[in-house]
């Protein structure tokens, strides 16, 4: 067991890396090459050779670029050692060439790093399976051996930095004219396969219905690409006329995918269709890379009698293709990358639609602040009755599941009534109005950061107005309803024991802050459901279906049917979000109790109504007890945390939908948090002047320049943008040099 543990710990290289002499290491490694051994033994030996080139000790003071130089030097030493030992070189050469001849098929060029499953969930399940199951080396699939030899994404960089001399020596060692011809044929087969998949997706109804302008199937650029590609593959690789036609049609097909994205922006987003479009774009990019390689193939004027000259004209393109295969393979294996690419467009569409539907809920001046407060008064009056009805339903003694279902129905009716009356529900606003930040947000430079902070201030001021309106209405209306029940029915709204338990459960000292944060997450999830419903309504074209439905048109008339469809389009997000929030608030404690988790929900308006009813049941003397004021503090912290968590989740989604890097998103979040800590009243009281935000931002920037704690968010974003531009320039220069 000790021997097995040491082998597992030190890996496959333990049998030769323990020797300090490089010559001895190569002696042990190279003499393992046996052309007569099985394919798997030769493949594992090739993997060991690449691991010897890549080997890095556990403790090292060299940076990444220095280790790239070390790997190039190791490769040169390996080739020099083989030149000095001719008999070993012949065995190594025969083993390599035999392995490359047996591993046939175009899968290396047509499947490595490319999504090939027809659907999103099929691709997701395949990637999850590859994360769990060990890799299998297949003798008929060179892609499995290639990906096993280069398991590190950094391998593409040092492979790209190899000079032409090392490449020529490697090619003489690994291949001959027969192998070269075989792999040129596999490149052509890969081009044919990828073109066929692109054509199959391009002429499918899901794609053709979204192409603009409308055209017959035979006139689509995808069928033209197939015809021109077949003509170019039959011609010589250097036929410039056919080559220009093929490249032009590949560019036209790329443009068609852009038009499909524009159609999705207008008519709704489908995750399955987004995945298929992304797969087509990846296939088109690989086709373009393979076209570059084939166009650099040697013509008949180049003599194949000279070893190595068969690949010299296209050696750089082949090298670039191999590096692209390594990068694409590691990028494709990322489950997170697949989810991010497939849901980015859907998140952006949800953000934009929520911004369009909830723009009127943002108070942009003092008049808007008063308007939101009046709407909050109306919402608070409805929630007062909701809180009392919830207390009455809890005394029925039904099972826990039925109790949660009744609470959900109570909440749903209240939320829909508030929406129908034009009221505002406190703490729900941030999740449905924060997307307005992303819709108005451009580049996060100095000006963009000011706009972000200003829009955040307007949004949270609107939320403060809604909370004040809710609380100003829910307390007196609840007390009036309790008094009415006392005089009419001669009974308290709740028993003395239940009242004491309610006051204790709302206490600031306890789990109330945790429950308030959980409620903020539920509010954000409900806004996501509203966005999904609105996107589904647009994707399925429900408005056209309803307005042209034969039975509805016959029963209501054409004009009324159109009005009904328009009303549904305006309110489907509100209806779906209200039902989702009611279900989450009512059933979340039931689900938590099923798993024996002591979780509950805390909504500031409902909590205020419950505390008022409990105080009315206990009498006026309850107002002088510490428990009551601790409960009042719990109501206050509930409002603060619910707003903060819902706003943070919605703002994070809005920033992510803009495809911003993580550093930019972190700087934006810190900028909003810093303004809240420095000037909290900026997010609570109505704005005094139209240009106050800009003036205060300039003052903060001046304070930072005069000797603050550090550079402000504007300076950080400017420095971040300059660093990212420098990185992009360096990457572009590196690609052109390659």
C-alpha positions, 0 to 999 in steps of 0.5 A: 500500500505504501508503494501504491501511495507513492506512485499515485502521489508522484504520478507517472513521471516518478520512474525517471524524474527522480534522476537529476541528470537530463540525459538519464531521464531521456535514456529511461523515457526514450528507450520505452518506445516500442513500435511492436507494443499495443496502441494504448502503450504507445499512446501512453508513452507519447503522453509521458513525453509531453508531460516530461516537457511540461514538468514543473517542480512544486516549488519554482521561482520562474514565471510563466514566460520563463517556463515556456522557454524551459519547455522549448529548451527541453524539446531542443535537448530531446531532439539533439539527444535523439540525433546522437542515438540513431538506433533509439531515434529509429525506434521512436520514429517508427512508434510515432508514425505507426501511432499516427497512421492507426489513429485515423478519422477527421474527428481531430479537426471536426469535433475537438473543442466544438459543441456537436450535440443537437440540443443544449441539455444534451451538450450539458449532460455530456460535459457533466459526464466528461467531468466525472468519468475518466478519459478514454483513449480510442485507437480510431480517434486521434482527438482523444490522444491529442486532448490527453497530451495537452491537458493544460490550457497554457500548452497552446501558448508555448506550442505557439512560440516554437520556432520553425526550426524546431517544427521542421525537426519535429515533423521529420521525426513524426511523419512522412509524405504518406502521413502528410497526405492522409491528414490533408485528406482528413482536413478536407473531410472535416471541412465537408462534415462541418459544412454539412452541419452548418447547412443542416442548421441553416435550412431548418425552419427555426433558422429560416423563419428568423432570416431577414429578408425572407428568401427561398431555401435554394437562395439561402447562403447556406446551400450556396456555401455547400456548392462553392465548398464542393467546387473548391475541394475538387479544385486545387488548394491555390485556386484563388477564385474558388477560395475567395468565393468560399471565404465570402460565403462563410462571412455571409453565413456569419452575418446571417447568425447576427441577424438571427440574434437581432431577431431574438432581441425583438421577438424573444430568446430561446435557450435551445436556439441560442445554443444552436446559433453558437454552435453554428458560429463555432463551426464557421470559425473552425471552417475558416481556420481549416480553409486557411490551412488547406489554402497553404497546402503545397502545390505540385511545384514543390518537390516532395522528395526533400524531407520536411518541405511538404509542410513548410509553406503551411507550417505556421497555419498548422501550428496555429490550428493546433493551438486553436484546437487546444484552446477550444477543447479546454473552453468547450469542457467548461460547463460554466462557459456553456451556461454563461454563453447560453443564458447571457442573451436570455439574461439581457433580454429579461433585463431589458424587458423588465426595464421597459415594463417597470420604468414608471415605478422609478421616482426621478424627481420630487413629484415622482417621489410623492407619486410613489409614496401615494401608490405605497399608501394604497399598497399598504392598505391592501397588505393590512387586510392581507396580514389579518387574513393570514393570521385568521387562516393560521388559526384553522388548524389545517396541515402545514402544506394546506396552510402554505397553499392558503397563504400563497392564495392570499398573497397572490390575490393581494398582489394582483389587487395592488397591481390592478389598483396601481399600488406599490408593494415595498421591497419588490421594486428593486428586483423589477426596476434594477434592470433599468440600470443596465438599460441606461448604462453604457461603458463604465468609464467615469461618466458611466460610473456617475450615471450608474450611481445616479440611477441607483440613487433614484431607484433606492429613493423610489424604494424608500418612498414605497416603504414609507407609503406602505408603513404609513398605511399598514399601521393605521389601517391594521389598527382600524380593522382590529378595532372594527373586529373588536367592536363588531365581533368582540374578539381580538385579532389574535390570542395573547399567546399568539401575540407574544409569540409574534412579537418575539419572532420579529425581534431584532435579536434572533434569526430575523436578519437571516429571514429578511435576507432570504426574503430578498432572494425570493423577491429577486427570484420572482422577478426572474420568473416575471422576465421568463414569462414575458420572454416566453410570451414574446417568443411564442407570439402569444399576442398574435395568437390571441388577437387572431384566434377564431373563437375569440374573434367570433365571441369578442370581436376583432377589436376586443380580441386585439385589446385583450392581447395587448392587455396580456402583453402589458401585464403578463410579467406582473401576473406571473411575478405576482403568482411566483412571489406569492408561491415563494412566500407561502410555500418556502416555510413549508419546503424548509420544514420538510427538510427540518430547516427552521426558516421563515420569510420576513416581509417588511409590510407584512411584518409591520401589520403583524406587529400592529395586530399583536400590539393591539391584542396585547394592549397599550401597555405592550408599547412600553416593553423592550420586546415590542421595540426589539420587534420594531427594530426587527421590522426596520432591519427587515426592510433594509436587508430585503431591499439590499439583497434584492437590489444587489442580486438584480444589479449583479444580473444587470451588470452580468447581462452587459458582458462586463468582466468580473473586475469591472462588475466588482468595481461598480458594486463597490462604488454603489456601496461606497456612496451608500456608506458615505451619503446614506440620505442620498438613497432615502430622501428625494433629490433636491436638484437635477444636477446634484448627483453630478456635483456630488460625484465631482466633489467626491472625485476632488476629495480623493485627489486631495488626499483621500484614502485611495483612488475613487471608483472613477479612477479605478474604472479608468485604470481598469479600462486602460489595462484591458485595452493594453491586454487587447492590443498585446493579444492582437499583436501576438495573433498577428505575429503568429 
